[in-house]
Amino acid sequence: MEINEQILKEATGVIAAMPFTATQPALINTQLSGSITFVDDKKFVAAANLNSNIGVVITEEKFSNQFDNGKIVITTSDARHCFYSLINFIARQQYEKKSNNIHTSVKIHTKAFVADHNVTIGVGTVIEPNVTILPDVIIGSNCIIRAGAVLGSEGFEHKRTKKGILSVLHNGNVFIGNDVEIGANNTVDKGFSFRHTIIGDFTKTDNLVHIAHGVHIGNGCFIAASAMLAGSVTLKDDVWIGPGASIASQVIIGTKAQVTIGAVVVKDVEDGQTVSGNFAIPHRKFLKHLARMQDEK
């Protein structure tokens, strides 16, 4: 949807001071040319100015003269509420219900629930009892969705604004590749339009795994029981995530990296690296630190 003054007014009640056209709402690090974003904190002004893909900035009066001349600035009393109201409006306007596309070879247990629209399931996939598949989920071929899993739930995205708490609609999808196994009682949230939730081919998840909105998981990853991947985490190929590990939002785990049991990962992990602990550090360093603490007892 092309965003102009009329769309902005319908979505938020804000009237722009000058004509503009933007491609879509996007966050400050957008790579889509002509995007519209918001700034309600001075620490993000520089990032907005440096990103040439941002054409329009919704902000507040106190920041209005701090942006490059090439950007169109729209002022409002609550930039955050305005921006996310715009996202919600567009999500509702653009949403399209389509008939399901479920291959005849798919085995769906009689006690599973599959939404009546916007679900695709490929050849030979098995859906076990008490699975819930909500709209906007695309599952490949030869997958197994174990009992009690929930696919396509709304992500946890609620914004504190000057006008109160605003819940943000998720208008993205869940894309699950081929030969994937989703363990019992997993939850897989769908993404936003600017970052879908993706699980690559041959990835296997154990029971009670949580995969938040916008997570990207590569091919051949193993994710053990009770692991938690927060929003917009990226796992590259052949990653091992140990039982009970927690990965913070937007962290990138490199190819063939390993996260050991119970680790809390708050920064990126390099290809082939193993990390342990809370907060996680390289495994060998963790063992040396642990040995030193034991010697001090």
C-alpha positions in Angstrom: 0.0 0.0 0.0 1.4 3.4 -1.0 1.3 5.7 2.0 0.3 9.3 1.4 -1.3 12.1 3.4 -4.8 10.6 3.2 -3.7 7.1 4.4 -1.8 8.7 7.3 -4.8 10.8 8.3 -7.2 7.7 8.1 -4.8 5.6 10.1 -3.7 8.1 12.8 -5.7 11.3 12.5 -2.5 13.2 11.8 -2.5 15.6 8.9 0.9 16.0 7.2 2.3 19.5 6.6 3.4 18.7 3.1 2.7 16.2 0.4 4.6 12.9 0.6 4.6 9.3 -0.6 6.2 6.4 1.2 6.4 2.7 0.4 5.7 1.3 3.8 6.3 1.7 7.5 9.7 0.3 8.5 12.2 0.3 11.4 15.2 2.6 11.6 17.5 0.1 9.9 15.2 -0.5 6.9 16.8 -1.4 3.5 13.7 -0.5 1.5 13.9 2.8 -0.3 11.4 5.4 0.5 10.3 4.0 3.9 8.5 5.9 6.6 9.8 5.5 10.2 9.5 7.2 13.5 11.9 8.8 16.0 10.8 9.6 19.6 14.3 9.5 21.2 17.3 11.7 20.3 19.6 8.7 20.3 17.9 7.5 17.0 18.2 10.8 15.2 21.7 10.1 13.8 20.7 6.6 12.6 17.7 8.0 10.8 19.8 10.6 9.1 22.5 8.1 8.0 19.9 5.7 6.4 19.2 7.0 2.9 16.3 4.5 2.6 14.2 6.6 5.0 12.2 9.1 3.1 9.7 10.2 5.8 10.2 10.5 9.6 7.3 10.8 12.1 8.6 12.6 15.1 7.9 15.1 17.8 8.3 18.8 17.7 11.5 18.9 19.8 13.3 16.8 17.2 11.7 18.2 14.1 14.7 20.4 13.0 17.4 17.7 13.5 16.8 15.8 10.3 18.5 16.1 6.9 16.8 18.4 4.4 16.2 15.4 2.1 13.8 13.8 4.6 10.1 14.8 5.0 9.4 15.3 8.7 5.9 14.9 10.1 5.4 16.1 13.7 2.9 14.7 16.2 2.5 14.6 20.0 3.0 10.8 20.1 5.3 9.5 17.3 5.3 6.0 18.6 1.5 5.7 18.8 1.2 7.3 15.4 3.7 4.9 13.7 2.3 1.7 15.1 -1.3 2.8 14.5 -0.2 3.2 10.9 1.2 -0.4 10.8 -2.1 -1.7 12.3 -4.2 0.2 9.8 -2.2 -1.1 6.8 -2.2 -4.7 8.2 -6.0 -4.6 8.3 -6.4 -3.0 4.9 -4.0 -5.3 3.1 -5.0 -8.6 4.7 -6.5 -11.0 2.1 -8.1 -14.4 2.9 -7.2 -17.1 0.5 -8.3 -20.7 0.3 -6.2 -23.3 2.0 -3.8 -25.4 -0.2 -3.3 -28.7 1.6 -2.0 -31.7 -0.3 -4.2 -34.8 -0.3 -1.4 -36.9 1.1 -1.2 -34.8 4.3 -2.3 -36.7 7.4 -4.2 -34.5 9.9 -5.3 -36.0 13.2 -9.0 -35.6 13.8 -8.2 -33.7 17.0 -6.0 -31.1 15.3 -7.2 -27.6 14.4 -6.4 -26.1 11.0 -7.6 -22.6 10.2 -10.0 -22.4 7.2 -7.9 -19.9 5.2 -4.3 -19.0 4.4 -2.8 -22.4 5.3 -0.5 -24.3 2.9 0.8 -27.8 3.7 3.0 -29.9 1.4 3.2 -33.5 0.4 3.5 -36.2 3.1 3.4 -33.9 6.1 1.9 -35.3 9.4 -0.1 -33.2 11.8 -0.5 -34.9 15.2 -3.3 -34.5 17.7 -4.1 -31.2 19.4 -1.9 -29.2 17.0 -3.2 -25.7 16.2 -2.3 -24.3 12.8 -3.6 -20.7 12.6 -3.8 -18.6 9.4 -0.7 -17.5 7.4 1.3 -20.7 8.0 3.1 -22.3 5.1 4.5 -25.8 5.8 6.6 -27.8 3.3 6.8 -31.5 2.4 7.5 -34.4 4.7 7.3 -32.5 7.9 6.1 -33.7 11.3 4.2 -31.3 13.6 4.1 -33.0 17.0 1.2 -33.0 19.4 0.1 -29.8 21.0 2.3 -27.4 18.8 0.8 -24.0 18.0 1.9 -22.4 14.7 1.1 -18.9 13.6 0.2 -17.3 16.9 0.5 -13.5 17.4 3.9 -12.4 18.6 4.5 -10.4 21.8 4.6 -6.9 20.6 2.9 -4.2 22.7 4.0 -0.6 22.8 3.9 1.8 25.7 2.8 5.2 24.3 1.7 8.5 25.7 -1.8 7.4 24.8 -1.6 4.1 26.6 -0.6 0.5 25.6 -1.0 -0.3 21.9 -0.9 -3.9 20.7 0.7 -4.3 17.3 -0.9 -6.7 14.7 1.3 -9.3 13.1 0.7 -9.4 9.3 3.6 -11.7 8.4 3.8 -15.4 7.9 5.4 -18.6 9.3 7.4 -20.4 6.6 8.4 -23.9 7.4 10.7 -25.8 5.0 10.8 -29.4 4.0 11.6 -32.4 6.3 11.2 -30.2 9.4 10.1 -31.7 12.7 8.4 -29.4 15.2 8.3 -30.9 18.7 5.4 -31.3 21.0 4.0 -28.1 22.6 6.2 -25.8 20.6 5.0 -22.3 19.8 5.9 -20.6 16.6 4.8 -16.9 16.3 4.2 -15.4 12.9 6.2 -12.4 11.8 5.6 -8.9 10.7 5.4 -7.9 7.1 9.0 -6.7 7.2 10.3 -9.9 8.8 8.5 -13.3 8.5 9.2 -16.2 10.7 11.2 -18.8 8.8 12.4 -22.4 9.7 14.7 -24.0 7.2 14.8 -27.5 5.7 15.8 -30.5 7.9 15.6 -28.4 11.1 14.4 -30.4 14.2 13.0 -28.9 17.4 12.5 -30.7 20.7 9.5 -30.3 23.0 8.5 -27.0 24.6 10.5 -24.8 22.3 9.4 -21.2 21.8 10.2 -19.5 18.5 9.2 -15.8 18.6 8.1 -13.5 15.8 10.5 -12.8 12.9 13.0 -15.6 13.9 15.0 -16.9 11.0 16.3 -20.5 11.4 18.6 -22.0 8.8 18.8 -25.5 7.4 19.7 -28.5 9.6 19.5 -26.8 13.0 18.8 -28.8 16.2 17.0 -27.0 19.0 16.7 -28.9 22.2 13.9 -28.9 24.8 12.7 -25.7 26.4 14.9 -23.4 24.4 13.7 -19.9 23.8 14.5 -17.8 20.7 13.4 -14.2 21.1 12.2 -11.9 18.4 14.2 -11.6 15.2 16.9 -14.0 16.2 18.8 -15.5 13.3 20.3 -19.0 13.4 22.4 -19.9 10.4 22.8 -23.5 9.1 23.6 -26.5 11.3 23.3 -24.7 14.6 22.9 -26.6 17.9 20.8 -24.9 20.7 21.0 -26.8 24.0 18.2 -27.5 26.4 16.8 -24.5 28.3 19.0 -22.0 26.4 17.7 -18.4 25.8 18.7 -16.3 22.9 18.1 -12.5 23.1 16.3 -10.5 20.5 18.2 -9.9 17.2 21.2 -12.0 18.1 22.8 -13.9 15.2 24.2 -17.4 15.8 26.7 -18.4 13.1 26.9 -21.5 11.0 27.7 -24.7 13.0 27.8 -22.8 16.2 26.7 -24.4 19.5 24.9 -23.0 22.5 25.2 -25.2 25.5 22.6 -26.2 28.1 21.0 -23.2 29.9 23.1 -20.6 28.2 21.8 -17.0 28.0 23.1 -15.5 24.8 23.0 -11.7 24.5 25.5 -11.1 21.7 26.3 -12.6 18.3 28.1 -16.0 18.1 30.7 -16.5 15.4 30.6 -19.4 12.9 31.7 -22.7 14.6 31.9 -21.2 18.1 30.6 -22.8 21.2 29.3 -20.6 24.0 28.2 -21.3 27.6 27.0 -19.6 30.7 24.9 -16.6 31.8 25.7 -14.4 30.0 27.2 -16.7 27.5 31.0 -16.6 26.6 33.2 -18.9 24.6 33.0 -22.4 26.1 36.8 -22.8 26.8 36.9 -19.4 28.5 33.8 -20.5 30.6 35.5 -23.7 31.7 38.7 -21.8 32.8 36.6 -19.3 34.7 34.6 -22.2 36.4 37.8 -23.9 37.3 39.3 -20.7 38.8 36.2 -20.2 40.9 36.3 -23.8 42.2 40.0 -23.3 43.1 39.1 -20.3 45.1 36.7 -22.2 47.3 
